[in-house]
């Protein structure tokens, strides 16, 4: 019998599993610092973390603008 070629699952839909929410680095650090959203702008620890990570981690754009940070776009 000849060997079958190709992907036998071609054209079949992929199984859709449960959507697993992911936590961003920003959300992790906010939880670690025990900050509420109204404390974000006043937090010097969060601001320093954001300054170091603004070009590599997700940080809400409104927060960066409030602090006067510029973002280096790599697009």
N, CA, C and O of each residue as an XYZ file, in Angstrom:
300
protein
N       0.839     -1.177      0.000
C       0.000      0.000      0.000
C       0.885      1.242      0.000
O       1.878      1.303      0.725
N       0.528      2.211     -0.799
C       1.321      3.423     -0.940
C       1.179      4.308      0.304
O       0.123      4.355      0.936
N       2.272      5.007      0.636
C       2.258      5.905      1.792
C       1.435      7.141      1.451
O       1.619      7.742      0.392
N       0.535      7.517      2.341
C      -0.272      8.715      2.122
C       0.562      9.947      2.392
O       1.327      9.991      3.355
N       0.414     10.947      1.541
C       1.188     12.170      1.677
C       0.306     13.281      2.190
O      -0.911     13.250      2.007
N       0.913     14.268      2.836
C       0.181     15.451      3.269
C      -0.362     15.332      4.685
O      -0.216     14.307      5.351
N      -0.972     16.377      5.105
C      -1.528     16.468      6.445
C      -2.967     15.952      6.426
O      -3.816     16.537      5.754
N      -3.256     14.877      7.144
C      -4.615     14.340      7.121
C      -5.638     15.273      7.779
O      -6.842     15.114      7.576
N      -5.172     16.225      8.550
C      -6.081     17.157      9.222
C      -6.283     18.466      8.451
O      -6.946     19.382      8.938
N      -5.717     18.546      7.264
C      -5.847     19.755      6.460
C      -7.313     19.998      6.142
O      -8.018     19.096      5.689
N      -7.762     21.211      6.379
C      -9.147     21.551      6.090
C     -10.096     21.313      7.239
O     -11.243     21.757      7.187
N      -9.657     20.630      8.265
C     -10.499     20.401      9.445
C     -10.262     21.548     10.427
O      -9.127     21.987     10.613
N     -11.328     22.027     11.048
C     -11.137     23.116     12.014
C     -10.355     22.627     13.229
O     -10.480     21.478     13.654
N      -9.550     23.528     13.772
C      -8.804     23.181     14.981
C      -9.755     23.204     16.164
O     -10.667     24.029     16.213
N      -9.552     22.314     17.106
C     -10.432     22.334     18.282
C     -10.233     23.633     19.061
O      -9.107     24.085     19.268
N     -11.327     24.208     19.476
C     -11.276     25.461     20.230
C     -11.403     25.120     21.708
O     -12.431     24.614     22.158
N     -10.366     25.401     22.435
C     -10.369     25.126     23.860
C     -10.812     26.346     24.636
O     -11.168     27.371     24.053
N     -10.790     26.235     25.922
C     -11.174     27.391     26.742
C     -10.163     28.525     26.593
O      -8.961     28.293     26.469
N     -10.668     29.738     26.608
C      -9.807     30.908     26.505
C      -9.190     31.150     27.890
O      -9.893     31.341     28.882
N      -7.888     31.136     27.919
C      -7.174     31.326     29.175
C      -6.704     32.778     29.241
O      -5.893     33.207     28.420
N      -7.211     33.531     30.214
C      -6.777     34.929     30.306
C      -5.313     35.002     30.722
O      -4.845     34.222     31.551
N      -4.608     35.948     30.131
C      -3.207     36.139     30.496
C      -3.075     37.418     31.309
O      -3.819     38.377     31.108
N      -2.148     37.418     32.200
C      -1.891     38.576     33.055
C      -0.643     39.266     32.520
O       0.389     38.625     32.323
N      -0.737     40.578     32.285
C       0.405     41.321     31.770
C       1.404     41.595     32.891
O       1.077     41.483     34.072
N       2.613     41.952     32.506
C       3.636     42.309     33.487
C       3.184     43.512     34.307
O       3.454     43.594     35.506
N       2.492     44.447     33.653
C       1.986     45.627     34.346
C       1.010     45.211     35.448
O       1.092     45.702     36.573
N       0.092     44.308     35.122
C      -0.875     43.850     36.121
C      -0.188     43.105     37.264
O      -0.591     43.226     38.421
N       0.839     42.344     36.940
C       1.581     41.626     37.981
C       2.280     42.597     38.927
O       2.241     42.416     40.144
N       2.915     43.621     38.377
C       3.663     44.554     39.221
C       2.729     45.405     40.060
O       3.046     45.739     41.201
N       1.569     45.762     39.495
C       0.575     46.534     40.241
C       0.076     45.720     41.428
O      -0.104     46.246     42.526
N      -0.143     44.432     41.192
C      -0.585     43.551     42.290
C       0.517     43.405     43.338
O       0.248     43.412     44.539
N       1.759     43.272     42.871
C       2.897     43.144     43.788
C       3.051     44.399     44.655
O       3.343     44.305     45.847
N       2.854     45.571     44.046
C       2.965     46.837     44.772
C       1.700     47.175     45.556
O       1.681     48.149     46.309
N       0.625     46.363     45.383
C      -0.657     46.568     46.078
C      -1.238     47.957     45.792
O      -1.597     48.700     46.705
N      -1.320     48.286     44.498
C      -1.821     49.592     44.086
C      -3.238     49.481     43.532
O      -3.601     48.478     42.918
N      -4.024     50.514     43.756
C      -5.333     50.625     43.134
C      -5.181     51.595     41.957
O      -4.227     52.373     41.919
N      -6.119     51.555     40.991
C      -5.966     52.422     39.815
C      -5.795     53.907     40.135
O      -5.097     54.608     39.402
N      -6.406     54.400     41.198
C      -6.239     55.823     41.522
C      -4.868     56.131     42.126
O      -4.518     57.301     42.285
N      -4.092     55.111     42.462
C      -2.751     55.309     43.021
C      -1.645     55.201     41.966
O      -0.488     55.507     42.252
N      -1.990     54.771     40.760
C      -0.983     54.534     39.728
C      -0.118     55.761     39.461
O       1.109     55.666     39.492
N      -0.733     56.903     39.203
C       0.018     58.100     38.813
C       0.924     58.585     39.935
O       2.016     59.085     39.668
N       0.493     58.448     41.185
C       1.275     58.954     42.323
C       2.383     58.000     42.775
O       3.249     58.396     43.555
N       2.371     56.762     42.306
C       3.334     55.772     42.773
C       4.707     55.989     42.120
O       4.847     55.896     40.900
N       5.703     56.276     42.945
C       7.060     56.466     42.415
C       7.684     55.128     42.024
O       8.467     55.068     41.075
N       7.346     54.047     42.745
C       7.878     52.716     42.400
C       7.356     52.270     41.036
O       8.109     51.744     40.217
N       6.061     52.484     40.798
C       5.480     52.094     39.514
C       6.044     52.959     38.392
O       6.314     52.469     37.296
N       6.216     54.231     38.669
C       6.770     55.132     37.651
C       8.190     54.717     37.276
O       8.541     54.721     36.096
N       9.001     54.364     38.255
C      10.372     53.930     37.986
C      10.370     52.621     37.193
O      11.145     52.470     36.248
N       9.508     51.676     37.571
C       9.391     50.414     36.838
C       8.971     50.696     35.387
O       9.510     50.100     34.455
N       8.014     51.599     35.206
C       7.527     51.949     33.869
C       8.631     52.621     33.049
O       8.755     52.368     31.851
N       9.430     53.474     33.690
C      10.521     54.139     32.973
C      11.512     53.107     32.433
O      11.973     53.224     31.298
N      11.838     52.099     33.243
C      12.789     51.065     32.814
C      12.202     50.129     31.751
O      12.936     49.609     30.911
N      10.893     49.915     31.785
C      10.279     48.897     30.938
C       9.321     49.435     29.880
O       8.612     48.654     29.245
N       9.282     50.735     29.678
C       8.275     51.329     28.798
C       8.368     50.875     27.353
O       7.369     50.912     26.635
N       9.535     50.450     26.911
C       9.685     50.027     25.521
C       9.623     48.514     25.339
O       9.705     48.024     24.213
N       9.479     47.769     26.432
C       9.442     46.313     26.300
C       8.230     45.656     26.949
O       7.922     44.507     26.633
N       7.543     46.342     27.837
C       6.385     45.779     28.530
C       5.151     46.628     28.241
O       5.247     47.798     27.873
N       3.973     45.991     28.420
C       2.726     46.742     28.253
C       2.532     47.657     29.456
O       2.560     47.212     30.603
N       2.336     48.937     29.173
C       1.986     49.938     30.177
C       0.904     50.789     29.534
O       1.084     51.247     28.406
N      -0.220     51.016     30.217
C      -1.298     51.795     29.609
C      -0.794     53.131     29.068
O      -0.072     53.865     29.743
N      -1.191     53.422     27.839
C      -0.706     54.625     27.162
C      -1.074     55.899     27.921
O      -0.285     56.843     27.970
N      -2.266     55.925     28.510
C      -2.697     57.113     29.255
C      -1.768     57.377     30.447
O      -1.506     58.530     30.790
N      -1.281     56.324     31.063
C      -0.366     56.463     32.198
C       0.984     57.005     31.732
O       1.565     57.877     32.378
N       1.475     56.490     30.619
C       2.743     56.996     30.079
C       2.627     58.473     29.714
O       3.541     59.258     29.967
N       1.501     58.840     29.122
C       1.282     60.248     28.772
C       1.201     61.118     30.024
O       1.730     62.230     30.040
N       0.547     60.625     31.068
C       0.429     61.391     32.312
C       1.798     61.646     32.930
O       2.023     62.692     33.538
N       2.709     60.695     32.775
C       4.063     60.842     33.305
C       4.983     61.564     32.328
O       6.110     61.901     32.689
N       4.539     61.804     31.120
C       5.359     62.491     30.129
C       6.395     61.629     29.451
O       7.376     62.153     28.922
N       6.208     60.310     29.448
C       7.155     59.394     28.811
C       6.852     59.305     27.325
O       5.694     59.343     26.910
N       7.913     59.184     26.526
C       7.765     58.954     25.104
C       8.053     57.487     24.832
O       8.902     56.881     25.487
N       7.346     56.920     23.866
C       7.491     55.511     23.549
C       8.250     55.380     22.251
O       7.959     56.082     21.283
N       9.239     54.470     22.223
C       9.976     54.182     20.996
C       9.203     53.120     20.234
O       9.113     51.977     20.683
N       8.651     53.479     19.103
C       7.871     52.543     18.309
C       8.802     51.718     17.426
O       9.686     52.262     16.764
N       8.600     50.403     17.421
C       9.413     49.521     16.599
C       8.629     49.003     15.409
O       9.083     48.088     14.722
N       7.469     49.569     15.155
C       6.646     49.084     14.032
C       7.150     49.607     12.726
O       6.581     49.303     11.678
